[in-house]
């Protein structure tokens, strides 16, 4: 049974490769690690402080949002 699953996975990977894609591996922070939440809060505070000090940010965000009109990706 595992062989059937392996064949399906390989077929799917081959299809993706034929479409011009390739597999990649990324490492992300371990959300279960002690201190993760505290570090998220710390970084959020820093970003909020930087945003509040940037007087041009609201206009930049409005301009960026307006620039999305008609974009379909």
N, C-alpha and C positions, 0 to 999 in steps of 0.2 A: 504494500500500500504506500509506503514511503517513496518507493520508486516512482509511482504515478504522480505523486506530488512534486517530486524532483523534476520529472519530465515537464510538468505544467509550468513550473517556475522557470526552467531553462527555456522553454518555448516563449514565455512572456519576455524574458530578458533578451532573447534573440530578436524578437519583434521590436523591442525598444531600440536595440542596437541598429537594426535596419532602418529605423526612423531617424538615425543620426544622434541618438542619445548614448551616454555612457554612464556607468555607475560611479558614484563617488561615496566616500565615507566622511561623515563630519562628526566632530566631537562637540557635545553641548554640555553645559553645566548640569551637574547632578542635583536635581531639585530636592532630593531626599537628604542631602548633606546638611549637617548642623551648620547654622549660620547663613544658609542660603536666603531665607526670607529677610533677615536683617541686612544682608548685603544688597538685596533688591530695594529695600526701603532707603538705604543710604544713597544708592545711585539715583533713585527717583527724586530724592531731595536735592541732590546736586543738579540734576537736569531742570527741576522746577526753579531753582535759584538762578541758573543761567538763563532760562527762558524769561523770567521776570525782569532780568537786567537788560535784556535785548529789546530795545524799544522798536526796532524795525521788524521784529518777528511777526506781529499780527498782520501787518501789511503784506509781508512776504507770503504768509500762509493764505491770505485772501487771494493774492495774485496767483498762487499755485493752484488753488481750488478753481478759480475762474478759468485757468488754462486747461482744465480737464474737460470742459464742455465739448461734446462731440467726439471725445476719445472713446474708442471701442476696444482697444487693446488687441 
